[in-house]
Amino acid sequence: MLVIKKTYILVAALSVLLFSGKQVDQFPQAEITNGLIQARLFLPDSKEGYYRGSRFDWAGVMPELKYNGHTYFGQWFEKYSPTLHDAIMGPVEAFYPVGYNEAKTGDNFLVIGIGMVTKPEESKYWFANDYPVTNSGNWKIKKKSDQIEFSQKLEDKKYAYEYKKTVQLVTGKPEMILLHTLKNTGKQSIETTVYNHNFFVMDEQPTGQDFVVTFPFQLAGDAGETGAFGKLQDNKIVHLKELTKSEHLFYGSIQGFSNSSKDYDIKIENHKTGAAVRITCDQPISKLVFWSAQKTLCPEPFVHFKINPGETFKWKISYEFYTCDITSR
């Protein structure tokens, strides 16, 4: 198996971020293209990687994707640390912890795509906490011109798995697919949910009325105190104003989807610049969350699975990039 070495690419747009005297272009990273889409990804590295947090999958962190003159991902946060839970970019995924409730203080529990992490003295799990990573397994990278395959092999006392995630740009199409394979090689069942946070930063436009998010079903849900900034309108999420630095729109549980994978079909369009994307998956939605802030917009679909020892679970997420109509408000 070919293991890609660290690739350093000059990225002036993100050089404002520093880590221990390093600029962002000095982190391990690679570029892929199919002639229509150009994307850049950070590579997992337990010592020098851009992201070493305990929340998001280390594979697939994507600070940049370009298509047809539009940009889709980028920096949306102000503070950076390699272990800060949300100092991350792109269509990144997070797995809910496995074995947390059974673990005692000082014991380890599992977060897929990261590894074994240590449980501190606390009453419940909180995703924003920095849990020390004690075993990140063995990462290998295989790169082609239009795709990168990340593979992580983890072996621990209680849990073991082989995880592969391929970011592939489809030949001749403005489409990107995320292919996942997770094999349980341990003696304990693995049951969890995984969600894609989809940190879209489209053409660096502020979140507001120009964005429309569409689903194939009637939406229901409550945004609580943030409801003044947006609303559910039939099968759409719309913003009522341009969000400021201190404002966000949050739906913790959106209802209306069925148990069919056909409902995992999300369109995001910006009718000021024309940037648009359609997201589909071959698995049904188990939970749906939506969060947006001034610089990012995030539909968050969840997928639930249980893998017994020796079993394998596969799923695919597709991103079709296109241009929508430009309209004036």
WONOR-V524282 format. One record per run of one state. SS is the DSSP state (a for helix, b for strand, c for the rest). FROM is the first residue (numbers start at 1). TO is the last residue. Records with the same first field share a line. If there is no record, write none. Layout:
SS: FROM-TO ; FROM-TO
This chain:
c: 1-11 ; 15-17 ; 20-21 ; 27-28 ; 34-36 ; 43-63 ; 68-69 ; 72-89 ; 91-92 ; 96-97 ; 99-107 ; 112-114 ; 119-132 ; 136-137 ; 145-146 ; 156-159 ; 170-174 ; 185-189 ; 197-198 ; 201-210 ; 215-219 ; 221-223 ; 234-235 ; 240-248 ; 252-254 ; 256-260 ; 264-264 ; 271-274 ; 282-286 ; 294-295 ; 308-311 ; 324-329
a: 12-14 ; 24-26 ; 224-229 ; 261-263
b: 18-19 ; 22-23 ; 29-33 ; 37-42 ; 64-67 ; 70-71 ; 90-90 ; 93-95 ; 98-98 ; 108-111 ; 115-118 ; 133-135 ; 138-144 ; 147-155 ; 160-169 ; 175-184 ; 190-196 ; 199-200 ; 211-214 ; 220-220 ; 230-233 ; 236-239 ; 249-251 ; 255-255 ; 265-270 ; 275-281 ; 287-293 ; 296-307 ; 312-323
